[in-house]
Amino acid sequence: PGGPGHCRGGDSSPRMQRVVKAKTRRTKKALEEREGKVFENPKKIIYVHGNKCSQVVQDTFKDMHLMTKPQSVIYSRKHEYRPFEDIVPFESMSDQHDVALFAFGSHSKKRPHNLTFVRMFDHHLLDMLEFGVEDYKAMSAFKNEKNMMGSKPCLVFQGEQFENNPTFVAAKSMLADFFRGPIVDNVNLAGLDHAIIFSSLDDRILMRHYLIKLKKSGSRLPLVDLVEIGPSLAMSVRRTQSASEDLMKEALRVPKQAKVRKVKNIEYNELGDKAGRLHLDKQNFKEMATRKMKGLKRRKADEDKGNDHDDNDDDDVDAMSEEDE
């Protein structure tokens, strides 16, 4: 959806995309930041309150914002939006602020404590998932030490539905995008200080947040201790809007420059360990350089005796053959 000639709202005439030319260095830098890149920037998140938003959803947004800083921001002003009926306001905000992810909170008698996750591709809707927040326990209710802001979390998805159920597969992809944190090449074990665990239970997703503490175990591997720090909640699946196969294929396309070139005879296992295969010529063990010991060294006199013994054996064999004749 979208692109040149795309009609928005109630306007019946197509709108042409406005071409912005940079007049200052600051504008030029801002436009370059928004251009297509081989390696994209970290995805920004905006939490948007609806016209009617319950206190449970507002507290959920505050805790999620603490977990996704500094990639996220909360809009405290209330908006009369309905993402499943009109997605245009979110597409406009995505284009204006270069944002790929939205979380929209609302509350009604039909859908209490409603939480909608919206994901964009090229500033147009990719997919949406709607959940109902249940059994919420705020982060402030856990009087424990918290994780460092901006640290990368360890994401765990438990349950067969995350592999078999299409709705839960889409939810896994959406939640991983929201909470994965900054993209890094290497992860320091000491910097991995918190874990977010999602568990599937019937038509609900249970979310738990733990602090990771590494303790001495008397061996090379440390003892891992998990301390719950909140928030703790359950999300029941409600409405969904999936992306079409062609759009999802385009969104998942990897540029040629970003593809890792396969090196011959080198493989990686599931844990990321590198294994190589070497091809050697056939070895001649007689010419192989080995460690020489004086006790195994043959003397010249022994070699001469060995040659004489071989000659005598040959003569005996000839004599025996003559007697037989």
C-alpha positions, 0 to 999 in steps of 0.5 A: 500500500502507499507510494505515489498516487496513494489516496489518503483519508477522504481526499479523492484526488491522488497526492504527489510525493513532495521532493525535499531538497536540502538547503542547509548542512543540518537538513542534508544530514537529516535527509541522509539519515532517512535514506535507505541503508544496507544496515538499517538504524535501530527501530524507534518505538512510539507509545500512543495513548488513545482517547480512553486509556485505562491506568493498567495500560498506561502503567504497562507503557511506562514499564515497557518504555523503561525496558526499550529506552533509548529507542522509545518515546511516550506520547502522553497526549490522548489521540482519537485513533482506531488503527484497525479502522484507519491506519493513516495517522500512524503512517503519517507519524511514521513518515514524519518521525522515521518510526517503524513500531507503535504501541497503541493503548485503549480501553472500552467495555467490549475490549478492556485494557486493550494493547495494539502493536503496529509494525511499519515497512517503508512507512506503510502498515506491515502487520498489527496484533491486538492483545488484552492485558491481564494479571498485570503487576508493575515493575515498581511492585518488585523491590529488587535491583534493576537492569542497566538502561539500554542493555541488550536483553536475552529473549526467550520464547517458550511453547510449541505455539510459537513454532506452529500457530501462525498468530503466535509466530507473528507475535514472536516476530513482533515482540522480538522487534519491540524488545530486542534492543540495539543491534550489536556484533558481539555480546559481552557476557557480563553486559547480558544482565536481564532476560525477557521470557514469553510463554504460550498458554492456550490463547495467552502469552505470559510475559516475565522480566528477570535480572540475570546474576552471575555467581561463582560456581567453582568451575569455569561456567558461572552459576546463573541466578534469575531474580524477577524484576517486573513487569509481569503480565498476561496478553490474550490474543484478540484481533490480528492483521497479517501482512501479505506474502509479497509484502512480507517477502519484500520486508525480509529481503536482504541486500546483496551487500549485507549477505555474508559470503560463504567460505569454502569448507567452513561451517557453523553449528547451531551455537555459532561455533566455527568448524573447518575442513582441511584437504591434504595430499596423500602423505608419504610416511617414509619421508615424514620428518619425525623425532630422531632418537639415538637408540633407534638409529641404525649403525653402519655395521648393523646395515652391513650384517643385514646385507650379508645375512640377506646374501646367505639366505639367497645362496641357501635358497639356490642350493636347495633348488639344485638338490631338488633338481 
